[in-house]
Amino acid sequence: MAKHAGARIARIRKQRGLTQQGLAKRAHLSKSLLSKVECGQKPASPALVAACARALDVSTSDLWSPTR
């Protein structure tokens, strides 16, 4: 079970076969920011989670909820 939203973003991104660069481009984020969020160096903002959810075609609750 992923402990933070960034870890859940990383898990779903990998399941979708996307690189960090690929997701960053789809979500209109910098790869650097996405990398820091995925590894827990920076907290995921609501706007970042929403952008990643749209790019990954999942709900924001899939990324926020620790049970998913």
Backbone as a printed PyTorch tensor [residue, N CA C, xyz], in Angstrom:
tensor([[[  0.8470,  -1.1820,   0.0000],
         [  0.0000,   0.0000,   0.0000],
         [  0.8900,   1.2410,   0.0000]],

        [[  0.6160,   2.1650,  -0.8920],
         [  1.3950,   3.3970,  -1.0020],
         [  1.0720,   4.3280,   0.1590]],

        [[  2.0940,   4.9500,   0.7150],
         [  1.9130,   5.7700,   1.9130],
         [  1.5220,   7.2100,   1.6290]],

        [[  1.8240,   7.7200,   0.4590],
         [  1.4940,   9.1080,   0.1540],
         [  1.0370,   9.2120,  -1.3020]],

        [[  0.3980,  10.3240,  -1.6000],
         [ -0.1690,  10.5070,  -2.9450],
         [  0.8960,  10.3680,  -4.0290]],

        [[  2.0940,  10.8700,  -3.7670],
         [  3.1600,  10.7650,  -4.7600],
         [  3.5000,   9.3240,  -5.0920]],

        [[  3.5240,   8.4680,  -4.0850],
         [  3.8060,   7.0480,  -4.3130],
         [  2.6820,   6.4010,  -5.1160]],

        [[  1.4500,   6.8040,  -4.8470],
         [  0.3260,   6.2590,  -5.6150],
         [  0.3670,   6.7530,  -7.0560]],

        [[  0.7580,   8.0090,  -7.2580],
         [  0.9230,   8.5290,  -8.6210],
         [  1.9720,   7.6960,  -9.3520]],

        [[  3.0960,   7.4420,  -8.6970],
         [  4.1810,   6.6630,  -9.3160],
         [  3.7030,   5.2550,  -9.6780]],

        [[  2.9760,   4.6140,  -8.7570],
         [  2.5070,   3.2470,  -9.0060],
         [  1.5790,   3.1880, -10.2100]],

        [[  0.6210,   4.1130, -10.2640],
         [ -0.3320,   4.1070, -11.3870],
         [  0.3760,   4.5120, -12.6820]],

        [[  1.2990,   5.4600, -12.5940],
         [  2.0590,   5.8710, -13.7870],
         [  2.7870,   4.6730, -14.3790]],

        [[  3.4260,   3.8880, -13.5280],
         [  4.1670,   2.7090, -14.0020],
         [  3.2170,   1.6570, -14.5680]],

        [[  2.0530,   1.4860, -13.9340],
         [  1.0590,   0.5410, -14.4550],
         [  0.6000,   0.9400, -15.8460]],

        [[  0.5720,   2.2420, -16.1020],
         [  0.1480,   2.7520, -17.4120],
         [  1.2920,   2.7480, -18.4320]],

        [[  2.4920,   2.3830, -17.9930],
         [  3.6360,   2.3330, -18.9000],
         [  4.1980,   3.6990, -19.2410]],

        [[  4.0010,   4.6670, -18.3560],
         [  4.4860,   6.0250, -18.6100],
         [  5.7760,   6.2940, -17.8370]],

        [[  6.6330,   7.0810, -18.4240],
         [  7.8080,   7.5870, -17.7210],
         [  7.3880,   8.8350, -16.9460]],

        [[  8.2660,   9.2830, -16.0550],
         [  7.9850,  10.5450, -15.3630],
         [  7.8640,  11.6710, -16.3850]],

        [[  8.7400,  11.6680, -17.3720],
         [  8.6910,  12.7140, -18.4010],
         [  7.3620,  12.6680, -19.1520]],

        [[  6.9060,  11.4620, -19.4750],
         [  5.6420,  11.3140, -20.1960],
         [  4.4500,  11.8200, -19.3950]],

        [[  4.3980,  11.4700, -18.1150],
         [  3.2990,  11.9470, -17.2830],
         [  3.3960,  13.4440, -17.0690]],

        [[  4.5950,  13.9350, -16.8290],
         [  4.7710,  15.3740, -16.6290],
         [  4.2620,  16.1500, -17.8430]],

        [[  4.5710,  15.6490, -19.0220],
         [  4.1260,  16.3240, -20.2450],
         [  2.5960,  16.3000, -20.3520]],

        [[  2.0000,  15.1410, -20.1010],
         [  0.5330,  15.0190, -20.1720],
         [ -0.1660,  15.8920, -19.1370]],

        [[  0.4510,  16.0150, -17.9470],
         [ -0.1710,  16.7560, -16.8450],
         [  0.2480,  18.2220, -16.8100]],

        [[  1.1200,  18.6220, -17.7460],
         [  1.6110,  19.9980, -17.8230],
         [  2.3420,  20.3910, -16.5320]],

        [[  3.2500,  19.4940, -16.1010],
         [  4.0730,  19.7090, -14.9150],
         [  5.5380,  19.5750, -15.3070]],

        [[  6.4140,  20.0620, -14.4520],
         [  7.8300,  19.8050, -14.7060],
         [  8.1610,  18.4070, -14.2100]],

        [[  9.0800,  17.7380, -14.9060],
         [  9.5150,  16.4140, -14.4960],
         [ 10.1590,  16.4810, -13.1180]],

        [[ 10.8810,  17.5580, -12.8520],
         [ 11.5660,  17.7310, -11.5730],
         [ 10.5600,  17.7420, -10.4190]],

        [[  9.4930,  18.5020, -10.5580],
         [  8.4740,  18.5570,  -9.5130],
         [  7.8150,  17.1960,  -9.3390]],

        [[  7.4540,  16.5570, -10.4340],
         [  6.8190,  15.2440, -10.3580],
         [  7.7360,  14.2520,  -9.6540]],

        [[  8.9970,  14.2680,  -9.9690],
         [  9.9620,  13.3760,  -9.3400],
         [ 10.0260,  13.5980,  -7.8310]],

        [[ 10.0660,  14.8400,  -7.4070],
         [ 10.1340,  15.1630,  -5.9790],
         [  8.8720,  14.7410,  -5.2470]],

        [[  7.7240,  14.8960,  -5.8890],
         [  6.4600,  14.4930,  -5.2730],
         [  6.3920,  12.9670,  -5.1810]],

        [[  6.7800,  12.2780,  -6.2450],
         [  6.7170,  10.8180,  -6.2330],
         [  7.6080,  10.2080,  -5.1570]],

        [[  8.7570,  10.7940,  -4.9060],
         [  9.6520,  10.2080,  -3.9000],
         [  9.4240,  10.7910,  -2.5070]],

        [[  8.4690,  11.6940,  -2.3570],
         [  8.1040,  12.2090,  -1.0500],
         [  8.9150,  13.4010,  -0.5720]],

        [[  9.7320,  13.9730,  -1.4480],
         [ 10.5120,  15.1610,  -1.0590],
         [  9.6430,  16.4040,  -0.9650]],

        [[  8.5480,  16.4290,  -1.7360],
         [  7.6010,  17.5480,  -1.7080],
         [  6.1970,  16.9670,  -1.5730]],

        [[  5.3200,  17.6550,  -0.8510],
         [  3.9420,  17.1620,  -0.7640],
         [  3.1890,  17.4170,  -2.0680]],

        [[  2.2450,  16.5590,  -2.3410],
         [  1.4170,  16.7270,  -3.5370],
         [  0.3400,  17.7650,  -3.2530]],

        [[  0.2830,  18.7940,  -4.0630],
         [ -0.7590,  19.8040,  -3.9120],
         [ -2.0450,  19.2820,  -4.5480]],

        [[ -3.1770,  19.8320,  -4.1470],
         [ -4.4430,  19.4320,  -4.7880],
         [ -4.4180,  19.6540,  -6.3060]],

        [[ -3.7940,  20.7380,  -6.7580],
         [ -3.7370,  21.0060,  -8.1990],
         [ -2.8860,  19.9660,  -8.9220]],

        [[ -1.7770,  19.5670,  -8.3200],
         [ -0.9200,  18.5500,  -8.9350],
         [ -1.6420,  17.2120,  -8.9930]],

        [[ -2.3100,  16.8410,  -7.9110],
         [ -3.0590,  15.5790,  -7.8960],
         [ -4.1450,  15.5990,  -8.9590]],

        [[ -4.8510,  16.7080,  -9.0830],
         [ -5.9090,  16.8170, -10.0950],
         [ -5.3380,  16.6920, -11.5070]],

        [[ -4.2090,  17.3370, -11.7630],
         [ -3.5850,  17.2620, -13.0870],
         [ -3.1340,  15.8370, -13.3950]],

        [[ -2.5410,  15.1670, -12.4130],
         [ -2.0920,  13.7920, -12.6190],
         [ -3.2840,  12.8540, -12.7900]],

        [[ -4.3380,  13.0750, -12.0300],
         [ -5.5330,  12.2370, -12.1620],
         [ -6.1050,  12.3390, -13.5720]],

        [[ -6.1960,  13.5550, -14.0910],
         [ -6.6970,  13.7320, -15.4660],
         [ -5.7810,  13.0200, -16.4610]],

        [[ -4.4810,  13.1910, -16.3030],
         [ -3.5140,  12.6050, -17.2380],
         [ -3.5010,  11.0770, -17.1580]],

        [[ -3.7730,  10.5310, -15.9740],
         [ -3.7700,   9.0810, -15.7890],
         [ -5.1510,   8.4550, -15.9580]],

        [[ -6.1590,   9.2970, -16.1530],
         [ -7.5450,   8.8540, -16.3210],
         [ -8.0330,   8.0650, -15.1030]],

        [[ -7.7910,   8.6370, -13.9240],
         [ -8.2850,   8.0780, -12.6610],
         [ -8.9400,   9.2150, -11.8760]],

        [[ -9.6460,   8.8770, -10.8280],
         [-10.2450,   9.9190,  -9.9910],
         [ -9.1960,  10.4430,  -9.0130]],

        [[ -9.4000,  11.6450,  -8.5340],
         [ -8.4710,  12.1920,  -7.5520],
         [ -8.4810,  11.3550,  -6.2820]],

        [[ -9.6150,  10.7590,  -5.9440],
         [ -9.6620,   9.9180,  -4.7420],
         [ -8.7710,   8.6860,  -4.8880]],

        [[ -8.5630,   8.2150,  -6.1160],
         [ -7.6350,   7.0980,  -6.3330],
         [ -6.2170,   7.4760,  -5.9330]],

        [[ -5.8800,   8.7630,  -6.0540],
         [ -4.5280,   9.2170,  -5.7350],
         [ -4.3990,   9.6790,  -4.2920]],

        [[ -5.4710,  10.1690,  -3.6970],
         [ -5.4170,  10.6380,  -2.3030],
         [ -5.5700,   9.5010,  -1.3000]],

        [[ -6.4210,   8.5390,  -1.6150],
         [ -6.8000,   7.5260,  -0.6370],
         [ -5.7050,   6.4830,  -0.4280]],

        [[ -5.2850,   6.2690,   0.8230],
         [ -4.2440,   5.2700,   1.0870],
         [ -4.7270,   3.8390,   0.9170]],

        [[ -6.0150,   3.6310,   0.7750],
         [ -6.5320,   2.2690,   0.6270],
         [ -6.5840,   1.8200,  -0.8180]],

        [[ -6.1990,   2.6600,  -1.7310],
         [ -6.2810,   2.3000,  -3.1500],
         [ -4.9170,   1.9600,  -3.6920]]])
